[in-house]
């Protein structure tokens, strides 16, 4: 941040941890940070962890983010806050966004949940502050990157339509063992949700929906073969924004070979039940371990014909590994999710945006070369 700001972080999990640490360590002018969580002791421990890991002086305090509604302490903190960075589960996003609107604060979140995003769009359409939604890794960074590729392709080859725009992210362990070929590097409920809910895509230039895990394929990135398949939420608003301009558009999640067959078998065994997400999550958590040593694979490509009828394809791939920030080591999923959220916060705090800002409405070049993005993802 270029000047002092008062920032509220909702949540005290792994992403909130990374957001607070990066803000404290990399801001030109360290902000005042309030970290709120329903378990106050967890927020207190996070504050202590941040203070032990930074090399700069930064004012960081914790508070109880009550599940029962506004407390006197929450009201006082919300009056001081300029923005809420929502690192809580997606089901709580409309509630936290409501606090931001009521107290005239900016707001940015991470969730891939489509229904909750639509609720916030309605809530914030007449807001006097800015609301950047789905601003993590996927959705988030990957959508801005894909939109950048699309715009650059159209400019370079003087066209206004393309054949395909594809973008993919894998939050993966370096090694994988049978039968699941996977290790949790982030939220199990997030993984289960994206496997069960439908994906939004473009087919024949029109936005439509497809079942998740219904278009499996192999892809080679930097010489390594991965599996890819449709999952929900990662496309953000690009199916709406680019409808009519792209013949085929989709977001897919990357996995090690063999994982999707195992997941499909578990889903098939569930049959017809009322709460399939919770059931799948329980099955996965019983068999799949949590692993700290992770990597993030990012891939995006646009394909189409130039004005001479020659078929062209532009693509970008990146591999991001764990990174040290201050005195602490952060996992790749933490930095790659936190950095776009913080860059979105800076965008709101240093501009005059009002109402909802979706991923297609963010200036790609400015965002992708932002001072919080580049140390994690490199330049574009």
N, C-alpha and C positions, 0 to 999 in steps of 0.2 A: 504494500500500500504506500502511496506517495505522501499521504498525510495521515494524521491520527483519526481513527474511527473506533466506535464502540460496536463490537460484534458479539452477537449471541449465537452460541452453538447448541442446538437441541439434540441431545444424545451424548453418550459417553462410551460408545463402542470403538471398534478399530478405525473406522473412517473419521469419526469425530476426533480421535486421537491424532491422526495424521493431519487433519485440517488445523487443529490448534497448534501443533508443532510447526508446521510449515508457515502458518501466519506469523507466529512468534519469531521464527528464525529468519525468514526470507523477506519480510516486509521492510521497506526502507525506513518507515516510521512504524514501530511496533504498535499494534492496536491494544485497546482494552478489551479483554475477552471474558465473557460470562458463559460458563458451561453448565447447562441444566440437564438433569436426568431424574427419572421417577425414583431411582435409588440414589439418595444424596451421597451416600458413602462412595459409590462408584465414581460420581463426578468429582468428589474430593480427592480420590486416589489419582484420577486423571490429571487434576491440577498439579498435584505433587510430582507426578511423572514428567509433565511438561517442564516444570520449573527445574527439574534435575537434568533436563536434556538440552536446554537452550543456552546459547552463548551471549544473548542480549538480555537486557532488562525489559520485562513485559508484565503488565498488570493482568493477572488471571485470577478469576474467582469462580466458585461453584455455587449452585443454588438448587433447591428442590423444584423440579418441574412436575407439579402435582397432577395426578390423573383425575382428581376430583374437581378441577376447575381452577380459576385464578385465585392465588393467594396474595396477601399484601406485598410479600417480597417479590413475587412475579410481576405485579403491577409496577413496582418501583423500577425494576430492571428493564421492563419493556418500555417504560417512559424514556429511559436513557439510551436504549438500543437504536442503532441505525439500520440494522439488517439482522434477519434470522437465517442461519445456515442449518437446514433441516437434515439431520443425519439419523433420523428415527425410521422405523419401519413404514413402508408406504401407506399402510392403512391409517396412519395418524396424520398424514400430510395435510388433508383439508383442515383439520383442527389447528395445526401449527400455522398454516397459511392464514387462517382466520385471525389468529393473534396478531400476525404481522399487519394485516389490513386494519384491524381495530386500533392498533397503536402507531399507525402511519410509518411502518418500517418496510424496507425492502425485504425480499424473500427469495431464497434459492433452495432447490431440493435435488434429490438424486433418484427418486423412485422411477421404476419402469412400469408401475401400475397404471393402466390406461384409464380405468373408471375414475380413480382418485384424481388423475390429472385433469380430466374433463370437469370434475367438480371445482377444482381450483380455477380453471379458466373462466367458469361462470362467476365464481366469487370475486375474482380480481379484475374483471373486464373494465370496471369503472374506477379502479384504484388510482390514487395519486402517487403511489410508489411503484417500483418495478418488481415483477415476479418472473424470474428465469426458472423454467421447469425442466426436469429431466437432465440435469447438468453434471452428471458424473462421467463415467467411462462409456457405458453402453446401457441406456441412452446417454448422450452427452458428447464427449469428444469425438467418438466415431462418426456421429451424424454431421458434425461441423466439418470433419475431414472429408466425408463423402460429398457433402454439398460443395466444398472447395474444389474437389476433383471435377464435379459436374460443371461448375461455372468456368473453370479453367479450360476444360475440354471444349465447351461451346465457344469460348473466346478464341482459343488457338486455331480451331478448325472452322470457325464461322458458321456454326450450326445452332439450331435451337431445340433439337431433339436428339436423343441417343437411344441405342438399343437396350443397354442394360447399365444399371448402377448397383453394385453389390458391396456390402461392407460386413466385416466379421471381426469378432473378438473372442479370444480364448483366455480365460483365467485358469491357468494350468499348473500342475506340479511338473517338475523336471522328469520324474519317473512315474510309472503307472503299472499297477499289478492287476492280475485277474482276480475276480471275474468282472469287476466294475471299471477298471482302468481309469481311476479318478481319485482325487484327493480334494477335500474341501479347502478352498483358500478364502472363501467369503461365505455369506449367509446361506445356510441350507434351505431356509424357507424361500429365499430369492431364487435359488436353483430350481426347487420344486415348482414354484409359481411359473417360471418361464417355460418349463417343460409341459405344463398342463394348459395354460391359457392360450388363446388363439393369437397368431401373428398377423400384423397388418403389412400388406405388400402392395405392389402395383403389378398388374398383369394386363396386357393389351391396353396400356396407357391409362388404366382405371384402377383406383384404389379398391382393394377387396381384402378378404381375410382367408387365411389358410390354417389348418390345424398345425400346431407345433409338432415337430418331429415327423413331418410328412414329406420332406424333400431332401433326404439324406444324400450326400455325395462325398467324394474324396477330393482334397485339394493339396497341392504341394506349395509350401511357402518356405523360401530360403533353403530348398532342398529337403525339407522334412514333410512327410505326409501326415495330414490331419483329417479327421472327419468334420463335416459341417452339416448343420441342419437348422431349420427354422425354429426360432423361439420367440416368445412374446416380448413386446415392449422396447426392444432395441432400436427400432426404426424411428422412434420419436414421431415428429410430425412430417417427416419427409414424404410419406405416401400421400398426404394431403397437398403439400407444397409443390411436389413435382409431378402430380397427376397430369396427364396430357403431354408431358415433356419427356418421359422415360417409358419405354415399352415394358420393361421388366425391372423391378426394384425389390430388393429384400435384404433384411438383416439376418445373419445366421451366427450361431455360436459354434466356436471351434472346440473340438475335444480330441483326445487321443483315440486311436482306432480301437474299436471294440466297446467303447463306453455306451454309445447310443443303443446298440443291440441289447445290452444288459438293462438299460433304463426302460426300453420298450417292453421287455419281458416283465418287468415289475409292474408297469402300468397295465398290461394285459391281464395280469393276475389279480388286479384290484377289482375288475369287473365294474359294475355300476354301483357307485356309492355316493353318498351325499357330500363328503369332504375329501375329494381325491388329492388335493394339494397337501393337506395335513398327513394323509395316509402315506403318500409317496415320500414326504420328508422323513417320516418316522422310519420307513424301510431303509432309506439311504443313510440316515444317521446311525443306524445299527450296524451297518456294514462298511461305510466309507469313513476313513480317518481324516482328521484335520491336520494339514501339513503347512508349516510356516515357510519353507523354502519354495517360493513360487516364481512364476514368470507370466507376463502378459504378452500375448501375440495379437497384433493389430494388422488388419489387411483391408484395403478398399480398392476398387477398380471400376473404371467407367469404360464402356466400349460402344463404338458406333462408327459410322462412315463419315469421312470428310467430304468436302464439296466436290471432290473428284471421284467419289465412290469407293475410295480405298478404306478398308476396314482398319480401324485404329483401336488400341487399348492402352490406357494409362493406368498405372497401379502404384500403390504405396504399401510397403509392409514395414513393421517395426517390431522389435522384441525389447521389452522393458523388464529389467531385473530389480531385485531389492536394492535400496539405496539408503545411504546414511544421511540423515538430516540433523544438524546439530550434533549431539552426542548419542542419538538413538538411531538404530537401524529400523527402517520401515519396509514392510513387504511391498512387492510390486503392485498388488491390488489396492493397497492403501494410497500410495502416491499417485497412481494413475486415476483413481477416483476422486481424491481430494483436490488435486491440482485444477481440474476443470471447474469444480465447484467454487474454489477460491477465485479463479480467473473471472467467473461469472459475477462473483461478489464485487470484485474490483470494477467490472463493467458497470454495475448498477450504482456503486458509490461514487464513481468518477464521471458519470454522465447524467443525462436528464430523462432516462427511460421511464415511462409510466405504463401501468397495465401489464399484460402478459407478454413475455418475450420467449418465443419458441426457438428450437435449434436452427431452423431454416432462416430465422430473422437476425441471427448473429453474423456480423462481418467475419467471414472465415479467416482471411489473411491476418487481420488484426488479432483475432482470438488465438489462432494457432501459433502465432509468434509472440504471444503474451509472456510477460516476465515470470509468471508462475508455471506456464505450460512448457516452455523451452527446456528448463533444467531436467524435466522428466521425460518428455517426448522428443526433444530435439527440434530443430527448425523444419519448416515445410517449404 
